[in-house]
Amino acid sequence: MVLPAEELDLGNSAGLWEGPASVRAELYLGRSGRGLLIGGTFVGDVALICSRCLESFRFQAQDRFDLYCALGLQAPEGEERELAVEELDVTYLEEGRINTDHLLRENVLLGLPVQPVCREDCRGLCSRCGANLNLGSCGCQEPHLDPRLTILRKLR
């Protein structure tokens, strides 16, 4: 199944989808006791913003997920509460249907890095002038340090 990014509703915080705006997913359904097992994999290219240098880069989001859908049970209502460990991989039917778009969206968002970096050796931005240090030195002079703090330079 191919799901367009508009249907996933990833929002601005997740970045922008590149190229074909879609996620390719394979879902598997099976019965288990009094419920359904829902498993699958997804893959899709995402354009994210590097948390160090603020440049856009491509990230291939992909993962595998497995969920248990309890039949005949309703989602707990009321105030928000902390989920128990055994509730983390459980989903509920909504009006007798499984919302696969919601499941896929949730798993894509969980597959994105918390602090995306374009590459491991990204040097980031100069703290004084804001120049991208991956493109070369910015030419800023190092600030004059208090001589009492010179011992801290050895900690680098």
Helices and strands as residue ranges (DSSP letters): E 2-4, H 5-8, G 12-14, E 16-17, E 22-32, E 35-49, E 56-70, G 85-87, E 90-91, H 100-111, G 133-135, G 147-155
